[in-house]
Amino acid sequence: MDFIVAGFIKALELLISGDSSTWTAVWATLKVSTCSMLLSIGAGLPCGFLLGYFDFKGKKHLRTILDTMLALPTVFIGLAVYAIISRQGPLGDFGLLFTLTGIAIGQTILAFPIVTAITASTIENIDHDLKLTLVTLGAGKRHIVTTCLWEVRYGILAAAVTAYGRVLTEVGISMMVGGNIKYHTRTITTAIALETNKGLFADGIALGLVLIMIAFIVNLSLSFLRKQ
């Protein structure tokens, strides 16, 4: 029990003193998670709107594929991205392997179905009378889209926050694609795994405390949005 208490004390010292290896991992995590969240919103928002607003042939099959993507293990996504951006892969010439950009690509794939599924569900729950009213009043397609998106703005924000929380805590993609390189591609989750295996319990706790604090803020935001 003493080593746990000592670990917490040392962890606070590392955070307060501004330990470079600790805070580099924190900033790398925030940078890549934010980037992947924004990319997933850019791709998932229009796809989710189309899937939720329109009825077309094969829609149920697309929803089944989307639901399957929600359950994809991060290790599998990391393996797939690794194969694509490695030297032997089709994107090998871009030098994306073992970079934050490569991690962001993998995390975007992870977050995309989350944003798409939540957006589609919120669009489907829009009051049908609103759609009929807009069409009856002769609203253009752009006005219909912007009005519907405004009506479900809290649902879209919830999708963004949920996606951010998912990519923030993943470890498989960051480990396989990023390589866990110190001061370069090491994130909070990969650093926790490494430092704990090395017996540096305090370093792992320090990063864990930061991760818990960020996750708490994310979940608090999500709880607030769900009440709106």
C-alpha positions in Angstrom: 0.0 0.0 0.0 2.9 2.3 0.7 4.2 2.2 -2.8 0.7 3.4 -4.1 0.7 6.4 -1.8 4.3 7.2 -2.7 3.3 6.8 -6.4 0.6 9.4 -6.0 2.9 11.8 -4.2 5.6 11.4 -6.9 2.9 11.8 -9.6 1.8 15.2 -8.2 5.5 16.3 -8.1 5.9 15.4 -11.8 2.8 17.3 -12.8 3.6 20.4 -10.8 7.2 20.5 -11.8 6.3 20.3 -15.4 8.2 17.1 -16.2 8.9 17.2 -19.9 8.3 13.6 -20.8 5.0 13.6 -18.9 3.6 16.8 -20.5 4.9 16.0 -23.9 2.7 12.9 -23.9 -0.2 15.0 -22.7 0.1 17.6 -25.4 0.6 14.9 -28.1 -2.6 13.2 -26.9 -4.6 16.4 -26.9 -3.3 17.4 -30.3 -3.9 14.1 -32.1 -7.3 13.5 -30.4 -8.6 17.0 -31.3 -7.4 16.6 -34.9 -9.0 13.2 -35.3 -12.3 14.5 -33.8 -12.5 17.4 -36.2 -11.7 15.1 -39.2 -14.4 12.6 -38.1 -16.9 15.4 -37.7 -16.1 16.7 -41.2 -16.7 13.3 -42.7 -19.3 11.8 -40.3 -21.7 14.8 -40.1 -22.7 14.9 -43.8 -22.8 11.0 -44.0 -24.9 10.9 -40.9 -27.3 13.5 -42.2 -27.7 11.7 -45.5 -28.3 8.4 -43.7 -30.7 9.8 -41.2 -32.7 12.2 -43.5 -33.2 10.2 -46.7 -34.8 6.8 -47.3 -33.2 4.9 -50.0 -32.5 1.3 -51.1 -29.8 -0.4 -49.1 -30.1 1.9 -46.1 -30.6 -0.9 -43.7 -27.4 -2.6 -45.0 -25.5 0.6 -44.5 -26.7 0.9 -41.0 -25.6 -2.7 -40.4 -22.1 -1.9 -41.7 -22.0 1.2 -39.6 -23.0 -0.7 -36.5 -20.3 -3.3 -37.2 -17.7 -0.5 -37.5 -18.7 0.7 -34.1 -17.5 -2.6 -32.7 -14.2 -2.7 -34.5 -11.3 -3.3 -32.1 -8.7 -0.6 -32.0 -5.9 -3.2 -32.6 -7.5 -4.2 -35.9 -7.8 -0.6 -37.0 -4.2 0.0 -36.0 -3.2 -3.1 -38.0 -5.1 -2.0 -41.1 -3.7 1.5 -41.0 -0.2 0.2 -40.4 -0.4 -2.0 -43.5 -1.6 1.0 -45.6 1.0 3.5 -44.5 4.0 1.3 -44.0 6.8 1.2 -46.5 5.3 -1.7 -48.4 1.8 -0.1 -48.3 0.0 2.0 -50.9 0.7 5.2 -48.9 4.2 4.3 -47.8 5.9 7.0 -49.8 4.2 9.7 -47.6 6.2 8.7 -44.5 3.1 8.6 -42.2 4.2 5.6 -40.1 5.3 6.5 -36.6 4.0 10.0 -36.8 1.1 11.9 -35.1 -0.5 12.2 -38.5 -0.6 8.5 -38.8 -2.2 8.1 -35.4 -4.8 10.8 -36.3 -5.7 8.8 -39.4 -6.3 5.7 -37.4 -8.3 7.5 -34.7 -10.4 9.3 -37.4 -11.4 5.8 -38.7 -12.3 4.9 -35.1 -14.4 8.0 -34.5 -16.1 8.3 -37.9 -18.8 5.6 -37.3 -19.5 7.1 -33.8 -20.2 10.6 -35.3 -22.1 9.1 -38.2 -24.3 6.8 -36.1 -25.2 9.5 -33.5 -25.9 12.1 -36.2 -28.1 9.8 -38.2 -30.1 8.8 -35.1 -30.6 12.5 -34.1 -31.7 13.4 -37.6 -34.2 10.5 -37.7 -35.7 11.8 -34.5 -36.5 15.2 -35.9 -40.2 16.1 -35.8 -41.6 15.0 -39.1 -43.9 18.0 -39.1 -40.9 20.3 -39.3 -39.7 18.7 -42.5 -43.2 19.0 -44.0 -43.5 22.6 -42.9 -40.2 23.5 -44.5 -41.2 21.8 -47.8 -44.6 23.4 -47.7 -43.1 26.9 -47.2 -40.9 26.3 -50.3 -37.6 26.3 -48.4 -34.6 25.5 -50.5 -32.4 22.4 -49.9 -29.7 24.4 -48.2 -32.2 26.0 -45.8 -33.8 22.6 -45.0 -30.3 21.2 -44.2 -29.2 24.1 -42.0 -32.5 24.2 -40.2 -32.5 20.5 -39.4 -28.8 20.6 -38.3 -29.6 23.6 -36.0 -32.5 21.6 -34.5 -30.2 18.7 -33.6 -27.2 20.9 -32.7 -26.9 19.4 -29.2 -27.0 15.9 -30.6 -24.2 16.8 -33.0 -22.1 18.2 -30.1 -22.8 15.0 -28.1 -21.5 13.0 -31.1 -18.3 15.1 -31.1 -17.8 14.8 -27.4 -18.4 11.0 -27.5 -16.0 10.6 -30.4 -13.4 12.7 -28.5 -13.7 10.6 -25.4 -13.3 7.4 -27.5 -10.1 8.4 -29.2 -8.7 10.0 -26.1 -8.5 6.7 -24.2 -7.6 4.3 -27.0 -4.2 2.6 -27.0 -4.1 0.0 -29.8 -3.9 2.5 -32.7 -1.4 4.8 -30.9 0.8 1.9 -30.1 0.9 0.2 -33.4 0.9 3.2 -35.8 2.7 5.7 -33.6 5.3 3.3 -32.2 5.3 5.0 -28.7 8.4 7.1 -29.5 9.4 9.4 -26.6 9.0 13.1 -27.2 7.4 12.3 -30.6 4.5 9.9 -30.8 4.1 8.8 -27.2 0.6 9.5 -25.9 -0.9 9.3 -22.4 -2.3 5.8 -22.8 0.8 4.3 -24.4 3.0 6.1 -21.9 1.0 4.6 -19.0 1.4 1.1 -20.4 5.1 1.5 -20.9 6.0 3.3 -17.6 4.0 0.8 -15.6 5.7 -2.2 -17.3 9.1 -0.5 -16.5 8.1 -0.3 -12.8 7.9 3.5 -12.9 4.6 3.5 -11.1 4.6 7.2 -10.3 5.0 8.2 -13.9 2.0 6.0 -14.8 -0.1 7.5 -12.1 0.8 11.0 -13.1 -0.4 10.4 -16.7 -3.4 8.5 -15.4 -4.5 11.4 -13.3 -4.3 13.7 -16.3 -6.3 11.2 -18.4 -8.9 10.9 -15.7 -9.2 14.7 -15.4 -9.7 15.1 -19.1 -12.1 12.2 -19.3 -14.1 13.7 -16.5 -14.4 17.0 -18.3 -15.5 15.2 -21.5 -18.1 13.1 -19.7 -19.3 16.1 -17.8 -19.8 18.0 -21.1 -21.6 15.0 -22.5 -24.0 14.8 -19.5 -24.8 18.5 -19.9 -25.5 18.1 -23.6 -27.8 15.1 -23.0 -30.0 17.2 -20.8 -30.5 19.9 -23.5 
